[in-house]
Amino acid sequence: MSVLVVGVNHRTAPLDLLERIALDAQGVAKAVSGLVALDSVREAVVLSTCNRTEVYAVAELFHQGFDDIQHFLATTAGVDLETINSHTYAEHDDAAAHHLFSVAAGLDSMVLGEGEVLGQVRDAWEIAQAEGAARSSLNLLFRHCLETGKRARTETDIARGTASMSHAAVEMAVDHLGSLDNVSVAVVGAGVMGEGIAVALHGHGARRMTVLNRTEEHGRSIADRVDGTVQTLAALNHVLVESDLIITCTGAQEPIITTDMARPATSPDRPTLIIDIAVPRDVHHEVAQLSDVTVLNLDDVQRWAARGREARTSSVEAVRAIISEELDRYAIASSAMQAAPLISALRSHFDSVRRDELDR
């Protein structure tokens, strides 16, 4: 039995492939159910964020599991196997655990030390548990990886400063617009990223904020937290016209802002800034060609975030030491778990022998 990870991320694949392979929560649930239905896969967790889509699995045989997961990724992205092969990476056993722990600690993120990924890892694990796809082996692995991520952020300065995609996006907005005090802002999407963006905007002085979400109920708690208003996506056309700044981060599989929707919002007297950090992209690429509209995407946010990376690199070695400690603890716990059935069988055998001797 092998624990393995197979995936693509912002370092190995272009944005258009990341968009095609990205899964929302419903897609992740369907994916893990499909993976564990394969003969080669015993357990599975799928982590899909704006930066990566990774499959963590327990496989009977590494090579068969790897091949099956490669086919799964190719099918998900709608591309041929050769394309997937040129962009994926794979690790197994100790190296797979090390990779996951590094992800949870923020060392493998587009923004070094970002905090959002830890919640995304937890969500992925919980979905797999709900689908019955994560059992003893992956449950142990993910418990230890979450502990690693928590320690990295509480015991080091890895998360200090601009350590999230949401904060990087908001800092870009401030750089373009200056003060946000009198700026009309729309946050489209009320997930973890949307909440982080709304809070960061509020912290930078934004007081005229609308939170849009597919359901009003889910967006209300965020809007209340930042003294904003809430609307459903049905009001998006109207909100675009009224907004100076739009930051969008939904899990939609198709663009939700088209040129026809954005054109009425354009005005030489009131230029519009749109920051799209969704994967797949929420804003159709042709919107950027409109006059008086500036569209920034995930690549722009990555370049911006890289400017503050140096301030957190001094904590990397301390985080690596934490990862090493937690890997040792995981290895001990994993060995104990694997030995448990043998120990139980030996105890049963010796108890049986003892009873036979006493009965003589």
C-alpha positions as CSV (number, residue, x, y, z in Angstrom):
1,M,0.0,0.0,0.0
2,S,1.3,3.5,-0.9
3,V,0.2,7.0,0.0
4,L,0.7,9.2,-3.0
5,V,-0.1,12.6,-4.3
6,V,-0.5,13.5,-8.0
7,G,-1.4,17.0,-9.0
8,V,-0.8,20.3,-10.9
9,N,-0.2,23.7,-9.4
10,H,0.7,27.3,-10.3
11,R,4.4,26.3,-10.8
12,T,3.8,23.4,-13.2
13,A,0.8,24.4,-15.2
14,P,-0.5,27.5,-17.0
15,L,-3.5,29.3,-15.7
16,D,-5.8,28.1,-18.5
17,L,-5.1,24.4,-17.5
18,L,-5.6,25.2,-13.8
19,E,-9.0,26.7,-14.7
20,R,-10.0,23.6,-16.7
21,I,-9.1,21.2,-14.0
22,A,-10.4,23.2,-11.0
23,L,-13.3,21.7,-9.1
24,D,-15.9,23.2,-6.8
25,A,-17.1,21.5,-3.6
26,Q,-19.7,19.4,-5.5
27,G,-17.1,18.4,-8.1
28,V,-14.6,17.4,-5.3
29,A,-17.3,15.2,-3.7
30,K,-18.0,13.5,-7.0
31,A,-14.3,13.1,-7.7
32,V,-13.4,11.4,-4.5
33,S,-16.3,9.0,-4.8
34,G,-15.2,8.1,-8.3
35,L,-11.6,7.7,-7.3
36,V,-12.3,5.2,-4.5
37,A,-14.5,3.2,-6.9
38,L,-11.4,2.3,-8.8
39,D,-9.8,-1.0,-8.0
40,S,-6.4,0.6,-7.5
41,V,-7.5,3.4,-5.0
42,R,-8.5,2.6,-1.4
43,E,-8.8,6.2,-0.1
44,A,-8.8,9.7,-1.7
45,V,-8.8,13.4,-0.9
46,V,-9.0,16.0,-3.6
47,L,-7.6,19.5,-2.9
48,S,-8.7,22.0,-5.5
49,T,-7.9,25.7,-5.1
50,C,-7.1,28.6,-7.4
51,N,-3.4,27.5,-7.2
52,R,-3.6,23.7,-7.4
53,T,-5.6,20.5,-8.0
54,E,-4.1,17.6,-6.2
55,V,-5.2,14.0,-5.5
56,Y,-4.0,12.4,-2.3
57,A,-4.7,8.7,-2.4
58,V,-3.9,5.4,-0.7
59,A,-3.2,2.9,-3.6
60,E,-2.7,-0.8,-3.7
61,L,0.3,-0.3,-6.0
62,F,1.9,3.1,-6.7
63,H,2.3,2.8,-10.5
64,Q,-1.3,1.6,-11.1
65,G,-2.7,4.2,-8.8
66,F,-0.6,6.9,-10.5
67,D,-1.8,5.9,-13.9
68,D,-5.5,5.9,-12.8
69,I,-5.2,9.3,-11.2
70,Q,-3.5,10.7,-14.3
71,H,-6.4,9.5,-16.4
72,F,-8.8,11.1,-13.9
73,L,-7.0,14.4,-14.1
74,A,-7.0,14.3,-17.9
75,T,-10.7,13.5,-18.0
76,T,-11.5,16.3,-15.5
77,A,-9.6,18.9,-17.6
78,G,-10.8,17.6,-20.9
79,V,-7.3,17.2,-22.3
80,D,-5.2,14.4,-23.6
81,L,-3.0,12.3,-21.3
82,E,0.2,13.7,-22.8
83,T,-0.8,17.2,-21.8
84,I,-1.5,16.2,-18.2
85,N,1.8,14.2,-18.1
86,S,3.8,17.3,-19.0
87,H,2.4,19.4,-16.1
88,T,1.8,17.0,-13.3
89,Y,4.0,16.0,-10.4
90,A,3.8,12.9,-8.1
91,E,5.3,11.8,-4.8
92,H,4.7,8.8,-2.6
93,D,4.9,7.8,1.0
94,D,7.3,10.0,3.0
95,A,7.7,12.5,0.1
96,A,3.9,12.7,-0.3
97,A,3.5,13.5,3.4
98,H,6.3,16.1,3.2
99,H,4.6,17.8,0.2
100,L,1.2,17.9,2.0
101,F,2.8,19.3,5.1
102,S,4.6,22.0,3.1
103,V,1.3,22.9,1.4
104,A,-0.5,23.2,4.8
105,A,2.3,25.3,6.2
106,G,2.2,27.7,3.3
107,L,5.6,27.0,1.8
108,D,4.2,25.8,-1.5
109,S,1.7,28.6,-2.0
110,M,1.7,31.4,-4.6
111,V,1.9,33.8,-1.7
112,L,4.4,32.4,0.8
113,G,2.8,31.7,4.1
114,E,-0.8,32.3,3.0
115,G,-3.4,31.4,5.6
116,E,-6.3,30.5,3.3
117,V,-4.8,27.2,2.2
118,L,-5.0,25.7,5.6
119,G,-8.8,26.1,5.6
120,Q,-8.9,24.7,2.1
121,V,-7.0,21.6,3.1
122,R,-9.4,21.1,6.0
123,D,-12.4,21.5,3.7
124,A,-11.0,19.0,1.2
125,W,-10.5,16.4,4.0
126,E,-14.0,17.0,5.4
127,I,-15.6,16.5,2.0
128,A,-13.7,13.2,1.6
129,Q,-14.7,12.1,5.1
130,A,-18.4,12.9,4.3
131,E,-18.1,10.8,1.1
132,G,-16.5,7.9,3.0
133,A,-13.3,8.3,0.8
134,A,-10.9,9.3,3.7
135,R,-10.4,6.6,6.2
136,S,-7.7,5.5,8.7
137,S,-4.6,6.2,6.6
138,L,-5.6,9.6,5.1
139,N,-7.3,10.7,8.3
140,L,-4.0,10.2,10.2
141,L,-2.1,12.0,7.4
142,F,-4.4,15.0,7.4
143,R,-4.6,15.4,11.1
144,H,-0.9,15.7,11.3
145,C,-0.7,18.1,8.3
146,L,-3.3,20.4,9.9
147,E,-1.3,20.5,13.1
148,T,1.8,21.4,11.0
149,G,0.0,24.3,9.4
150,K,-1.3,25.6,12.7
151,R,2.2,25.4,14.3
152,A,3.8,27.1,11.3
153,R,1.5,30.1,11.7
154,T,1.6,30.4,15.5
155,E,5.3,29.7,16.1
156,T,6.9,31.6,13.2
157,D,6.3,34.8,11.2
158,I,5.6,32.9,8.0
159,A,2.1,34.5,7.8
160,R,3.2,38.0,8.7
161,G,2.3,40.8,6.3
162,T,0.7,40.1,2.9
163,A,0.3,36.4,3.4
164,S,-2.9,35.7,1.5
165,M,-4.3,36.1,-1.9
166,S,-7.1,38.2,-0.6
167,H,-4.8,40.7,1.1
168,A,-2.6,40.9,-2.0
169,A,-5.6,41.7,-4.1
170,V,-6.8,44.4,-1.7
171,E,-3.3,46.0,-1.6
172,M,-3.3,46.1,-5.4
173,A,-6.7,47.9,-5.3
174,V,-5.3,50.5,-2.9
175,D,-2.3,50.9,-5.1
176,H,-4.5,51.6,-8.1
177,L,-7.2,53.7,-6.4
178,G,-5.6,55.3,-3.4
179,S,-7.9,55.7,-0.4
180,L,-10.9,53.4,-0.4
181,D,-13.0,55.7,1.9
182,N,-15.3,56.9,-0.9
183,V,-15.0,54.0,-3.3
184,S,-18.0,51.8,-4.0
185,V,-16.9,48.2,-3.8
186,A,-18.5,44.9,-4.8
187,V,-17.2,41.6,-3.5
188,V,-18.5,38.8,-5.7
189,G,-18.4,35.4,-3.9
190,A,-18.9,34.6,-0.2
191,G,-16.6,31.7,0.3
192,V,-13.4,31.7,2.4
193,M,-11.6,33.9,-0.1
194,G,-14.5,36.4,-0.4
195,E,-14.7,36.7,3.3
196,G,-11.0,37.4,3.5
197,I,-11.3,40.1,0.8
198,A,-14.3,41.8,2.5
199,V,-12.5,41.9,5.8
200,A,-9.3,43.2,4.2
201,L,-11.2,45.9,2.3
202,H,-12.9,47.0,5.5
203,G,-9.6,47.2,7.2
204,H,-8.3,49.5,4.5
205,G,-11.2,51.9,4.9
206,A,-13.9,50.6,2.5
207,R,-17.3,51.6,3.9
208,R,-19.5,51.3,0.8
209,M,-19.4,47.6,0.2
210,T,-21.8,45.1,-1.4
211,V,-21.3,41.4,-1.0
212,L,-22.9,39.3,-3.8
213,N,-23.4,35.6,-3.6
214,R,-25.6,32.9,-5.3
215,T,-27.7,32.8,-2.1
216,E,-28.3,35.9,0.0
217,E,-28.3,34.0,3.2
218,H,-24.7,32.9,2.8
219,G,-23.4,36.3,2.0
220,R,-25.3,38.1,4.8
221,S,-22.9,37.1,7.6
222,I,-20.0,38.5,5.7
223,A,-21.9,41.7,4.8
224,D,-22.9,42.2,8.5
225,R,-19.3,41.8,9.6
226,V,-18.1,44.6,7.4
227,D,-21.2,46.9,7.7
228,G,-22.1,46.2,4.0
229,T,-25.1,45.2,2.1
230,V,-25.9,41.8,0.5
231,Q,-27.3,41.0,-2.9
232,T,-27.7,37.8,-4.9
233,L,-25.9,37.3,-8.2
234,A,-29.2,38.3,-10.0
235,A,-28.3,41.9,-9.1
236,L,-24.8,41.7,-10.6
237,N,-25.6,43.9,-13.6
238,H,-26.9,46.7,-11.5
239,V,-24.1,46.4,-9.0
240,L,-21.5,46.6,-11.7
241,V,-22.8,50.0,-12.9
242,E,-22.8,51.3,-9.3
243,S,-19.3,50.1,-8.4
244,D,-15.8,51.6,-8.7
245,L,-14.0,48.4,-7.6
246,I,-15.1,44.8,-8.2
247,I,-13.2,41.9,-6.7
248,T,-14.5,38.5,-7.8
249,C,-13.8,35.0,-6.5
250,T,-16.7,32.7,-7.1
251,G,-16.5,29.0,-7.9
252,A,-18.4,29.3,-11.2
253,Q,-17.3,27.2,-14.0
254,E,-18.0,29.8,-16.7
255,P,-17.4,33.6,-16.7
256,I,-20.1,35.5,-14.8
257,I,-19.0,39.0,-16.0
258,T,-19.2,39.4,-19.8
259,T,-18.5,42.3,-22.1
260,D,-22.3,43.0,-22.5
261,M,-22.6,43.2,-18.7
262,A,-19.5,45.3,-18.1
263,R,-20.0,47.8,-21.0
264,P,-22.8,49.8,-19.3
265,A,-20.5,50.2,-16.2
266,T,-17.8,52.0,-18.3
267,S,-17.4,55.8,-18.2
268,P,-14.5,58.1,-18.8
269,D,-15.5,60.0,-15.7
270,R,-15.6,56.9,-13.6
271,P,-13.0,54.2,-14.5
272,T,-13.7,50.7,-13.1
273,L,-11.2,48.4,-11.6
274,I,-11.9,44.6,-11.7
275,I,-9.7,42.2,-9.9
276,D,-10.5,38.6,-10.8
277,I,-8.8,36.0,-8.6
278,A,-11.2,33.1,-9.4
279,V,-10.2,29.9,-11.0
280,P,-11.7,29.4,-13.5
281,R,-11.8,33.1,-14.3
282,D,-15.0,35.0,-13.5
283,V,-14.4,37.7,-16.0
284,H,-14.4,37.0,-19.7
285,H,-11.1,37.9,-21.3
286,E,-12.6,40.4,-23.7
287,V,-13.8,42.6,-20.8
288,A,-10.2,43.8,-20.5
289,Q,-10.5,45.4,-24.0
290,L,-13.2,47.8,-23.0
291,S,-12.3,51.4,-22.5
292,D,-12.1,52.8,-18.9
293,V,-12.0,49.3,-17.4
294,T,-8.9,47.7,-15.9
295,V,-8.9,44.0,-15.3
296,L,-6.3,42.3,-13.1
297,N,-6.2,38.6,-12.8
298,L,-4.4,35.9,-10.7
299,D,-1.1,36.3,-12.5
300,D,-1.1,40.0,-11.6
301,V,-1.8,39.2,-8.0
302,Q,1.0,36.7,-8.0
303,R,3.5,39.3,-9.2
304,W,2.3,41.7,-6.6
305,A,2.5,39.2,-3.8
306,A,6.1,38.3,-4.8
307,R,7.2,41.8,-3.8
308,G,6.5,41.0,-0.1
309,R,7.9,37.5,-0.2
310,E,11.3,38.5,1.0
311,A,9.9,39.7,4.3
312,R,8.8,36.2,5.2
313,T,11.6,34.1,3.9
314,S,13.5,34.4,7.2
315,S,10.9,32.1,8.7
316,V,11.2,29.4,6.1
317,E,13.9,27.4,7.9
318,A,11.9,27.5,11.2
319,V,8.8,26.2,9.3
320,R,10.9,23.5,7.7
321,A,12.0,22.4,11.2
322,I,8.4,22.2,12.3
323,I,7.6,20.1,9.2
324,S,10.4,17.8,10.0
325,E,9.2,17.3,13.6
326,E,5.7,16.7,12.5
327,L,6.8,14.2,9.9
328,D,8.6,12.2,12.6
329,R,5.5,12.2,14.7
330,Y,3.4,11.1,11.7
331,A,5.8,8.3,10.9
332,I,5.7,7.0,14.5
333,A,1.9,7.2,14.5
334,S,1.6,5.5,11.1
335,S,3.9,2.7,12.1
336,A,1.9,2.1,15.2
337,M,-1.3,2.1,13.2
338,Q,0.1,-0.4,10.7
339,A,1.4,-2.6,13.5
340,A,-1.9,-2.6,15.5
341,P,-3.6,-5.5,13.7
342,L,-0.5,-7.7,14.1
343,I,-0.2,-6.8,17.8
344,S,-3.9,-7.5,18.3
345,A,-3.6,-10.9,16.5
346,L,-0.6,-11.8,18.6
347,R,-2.5,-10.9,21.8
348,S,-5.4,-13.0,20.7
349,H,-3.1,-15.9,19.9
350,F,-1.3,-15.8,23.3
351,D,-4.7,-15.4,25.1
352,S,-5.9,-18.5,23.3
353,V,-2.7,-20.5,24.2
354,R,-3.0,-19.3,27.8
355,R,-6.6,-20.5,28.0
356,D,-5.7,-23.8,26.5
357,E,-3.0,-24.3,29.0
358,L,-5.3,-23.4,31.9
359,D,-8.0,-25.8,30.6
360,R,-5.6,-28.8,30.7
